[in-house]
Amino acid sequence: MKGQTYEMSMLYDFYGDLLTERQKEFFDLYYNEDLSLGEIAENSGITRQGVRDVIVRAEAILTEMEEKTGAIARFQAQTREADEILAAAERLLTVNRHYQDREIGTLANQIRQAALRIKE
């Protein structure tokens, strides 16, 4: 369930604005507030099945958008690549401690800063 919760949270962060207010509310209560379908149903005055239908539809909308756009997959790939660049820059700075080359140090710091900006 943890993996699905994380995945759904990512989908919601990227595409949540596409949902109706009711879908957003139920999705938030279920995934972020950890309320059960029964609790949401009781608080909303509808059946448990009605709540489930709203959440399943919201999940389908979010999943479909990721399949069409691939924005999360690209974001995750970009983050991994930025991490690799950052690690390489850090290694370069470490190696340069032996050589004390000012230009290498400056360039490595520029690369490091650029990688950190990409990760923001």
C-alpha positions in Angstrom: 0.0 0.0 0.0 2.9 2.4 0.7 4.1 2.2 -2.9 0.6 2.8 -4.2 0.2 5.8 -1.8 3.4 7.3 -2.9 2.6 6.8 -6.6 -0.9 8.3 -6.1 0.6 11.2 -4.3 3.0 11.9 -7.1 0.1 11.7 -9.6 -2.0 14.0 -7.5 0.9 16.6 -7.2 1.3 16.7 -11.0 -2.2 16.3 -12.2 -4.6 17.0 -9.3 -5.9 20.2 -10.8 -7.7 18.1 -13.4 -10.0 16.5 -10.8 -13.3 17.8 -9.6 -13.5 19.4 -6.1 -15.3 16.2 -4.8 -12.6 14.0 -6.3 -9.9 16.1 -4.8 -11.6 16.0 -1.4 -12.1 12.3 -1.3 -8.7 11.6 -2.8 -7.1 13.8 -0.1 -9.1 12.2 2.7 -8.3 8.7 1.5 -4.6 9.0 0.6 -3.3 11.9 2.8 -5.6 11.8 5.8 -5.7 8.0 5.8 -9.5 7.8 6.3 -11.2 4.6 5.3 -13.9 4.5 2.6 -16.5 3.9 5.4 -15.3 7.0 7.3 -15.4 9.2 4.3 -18.8 7.8 3.4 -20.2 8.5 6.8 -18.8 12.1 6.9 -20.1 12.8 3.3 -23.5 11.2 3.7 -23.1 8.7 0.8 -22.4 5.0 0.5 -19.0 3.4 0.8 -19.3 2.2 -2.8 -20.1 5.8 -3.9 -16.8 7.0 -2.2 -14.9 4.1 -3.8 -16.3 5.0 -7.2 -15.2 8.6 -6.9 -11.7 7.6 -5.8 -11.3 5.0 -8.5 -12.4 7.5 -11.1 -9.9 10.0 -9.8 -7.1 7.4 -9.9 -8.0 6.6 -13.5 -7.9 10.2 -14.5 -4.5 10.8 -12.9 -3.0 7.5 -14.2 -4.3 8.2 -17.8 -2.7 11.7 -17.7 0.7 10.2 -16.8 0.4 7.6 -19.5 -0.3 10.4 -22.0 2.2 12.9 -20.9 4.9 11.0 -19.1 5.7 14.1 -17.0 6.4 12.2 -13.8 8.7 9.7 -15.5 10.6 12.6 -17.1 10.8 14.4 -13.8 12.2 11.3 -12.1 14.7 10.7 -14.8 15.8 14.3 -14.7 16.2 14.1 -10.9 18.4 10.9 -11.2 20.5 12.6 -13.9 20.9 15.7 -11.7 22.0 13.5 -8.8 24.6 11.9 -11.1 25.9 15.3 -12.2 26.0 16.5 -8.6 27.9 13.4 -7.5 30.5 13.8 -10.3 31.0 17.5 -9.4 31.5 16.6 -5.8 34.0 13.9 -6.8 35.8 16.4 -9.0 36.0 18.9 -6.1 37.4 16.1 -3.9 40.0 15.1 -6.5 40.9 18.7 -7.0 41.9 19.1 -3.4 45.1 17.3 -4.4 45.8 19.5 -7.4 44.4 22.8 -6.1 43.6 24.0 -9.6 41.5 27.1 -9.3 39.8 26.8 -12.7 38.8 23.2 -12.0 37.4 24.2 -8.6 35.4 27.0 -10.2 34.0 24.9 -13.0 33.2 22.0 -10.6 31.3 24.5 -8.3 29.4 25.9 -11.3 28.4 22.4 -12.3 27.4 21.6 -8.7 25.3 24.7 -8.5 23.6 24.0 -11.9 22.7 20.5 -10.7 21.2 21.8 -7.5 19.1 24.3 -9.4 17.8 21.4 -11.7 16.8 19.5 -8.6 14.7 22.4 -7.2 
